[in-house]
Amino acid sequence: MENIDWKNLPFGYYPTDYNLRSTWKDGKWSDLEVSSSEFISVHMAATGLHYGQEAFEGLKAYRGKDGKVRLFRWEDNAIRMRNSAQGVMMAEVPDELFFSAINQAVRLNAKFIPPYGTGSSLYIRPLLFGSGAQVGVKPAKEYMFVVFVSPVGPYFKEGFSPVDVELVRDYDRAAPLGTGHIKVGGNYAASLRPADRAHNDGYSAVLFLDAREKKFIDEAGPANFFGIKNGIYVTPSSRTILPSITNKSLEVIAEDLGLKVERRPVPVEELDTFEEAGACGTAAIISPFRKIVDRQTKKEYNYAEKAGPYSTKLYQTLTAIQFGEMEDTHGWTTVLEGI
Ligand SMILES: *Cc1c(COP(=O)(O)O)cnc(C)c1O
């Protein structure tokens, strides 16, 4: 076990001992290579560097109450990475290779898995990019798949307490028929400027609207949006939203808790009607909103100072499943035996 201040870990890069790599060449993936270097040697004309042929994933390994290490819905991450690969014409990583890499990455870095009870976990970052050289705009002929891990604390430093977010109309993270639905780096590049501006103005995140009409809620930078009212869990449906595995899980838990679930376009005006609202994703699970401020109109949508009862219950239930405190009735977790 490493001597780390587990409870106060930031959500950030923390070096660990090993990472896994595989290269796709001549139509096949190489055997996984275990590396102890934090660097990769890449051709300067790699398409990942020039044309954004790149996709990534994010999931976590949790040390449970029973001492066991669990992954949460890793198959969904594998499928999503294959969809991202298709979206920007990269070689797809087979699910077996995906699992083998994350399994080995967790095992080889077992001493970095945060102990149960600290709220921290081991973040797993699979990465896929065009590594083959190309100067004309064409898909690469070689791809690299890398998996590294980092122990992390909660994403939002305020923890599970409400945050203020800024609704913007002068930036979009993805075009209406673009790449918003896949987890590619370009979407993040497009979100950096508005996110930086929002942080400087005291907000913890940006809420984007649909790029075409600016009428509907899209998502909150790296996390999906949800609102709750009258016993209904509402989350936007839009082609430009990244299908969050956390959101998909919260929808199921919401139904278990007796809420109705609606996935449909959410007009901006509806923000006024929600009893609770927040963002969800692997990093923070749920970030409840205290207020949403429309940067252009200055209109404020206010929610409670403390996390609402449903957001709290949803958060507690999902994290209890991940940490093995509650029975996993939906078969979402995979125990990595013997760590
Ligand atoms: C990864 C991501 C999310 C959250 O997805 P999870 O599977 O819940 O972690 C939400 N929005 C965007 C844009 C993302 O890239």
The ligand as an SDF file (V2000), in Angstrom:
LIG
                    3D

 15 15  0  0  0  0  0  0  0  0999 V2000
  -17.5530   10.7980  -20.2890 C   0  0  0  0  0  0  0  0  0  0  0  0
  -18.5840   11.8670  -20.4610 C   0  0  0  0  0  0  0  0  0  0  0  0
  -19.7380   11.9300  -19.6790 C   0  0  0  0  0  0  0  0  0  0  0  0
  -20.0060   10.9980  -18.5220 C   0  0  0  0  0  0  0  0  0  0  0  0
  -20.1240    9.6740  -18.8960 O   0  0  0  0  0  0  0  0  0  0  0  0
  -19.9890    8.5150  -17.8090 P   0  0  0  0  0  0  0  0  0  0  0  0
  -20.0430    7.2750  -18.6020 O   0  0  0  0  0  0  0  0  0  0  0  0
  -21.1380    8.6460  -16.8870 O   0  0  0  0  0  0  0  0  0  0  0  0
  -18.6990    8.7380  -17.1160 O   0  0  0  0  0  0  0  0  0  0  0  0
  -20.6700   12.9170  -19.9530 C   0  0  0  0  0  0  0  0  0  0  0  0
  -20.4760   13.8100  -20.9470 N   0  0  0  0  0  0  0  0  0  0  0  0
  -19.3580   13.7990  -21.7010 C   0  0  0  0  0  0  0  0  0  0  0  0
  -19.2000   14.8020  -22.7590 C   0  0  0  0  0  0  0  0  0  0  0  0
  -18.3900   12.8210  -21.4940 C   0  0  0  0  0  0  0  0  0  0  0  0
  -17.2970   12.8160  -22.2570 O   0  0  0  0  0  0  0  0  0  0  0  0
  1  2  1  0
  2  3  1  0
  2 14  2  0
  3  4  1  0
  3 10  2  0
  4  5  1  0
  5  6  1  0
  6  7  2  0
  6  8  1  0
  6  9  1  0
 10 11  1  0
 11 12  2  0
 12 13  1  0
 12 14  1  0
 14 15  1  0
M  END
$$$$
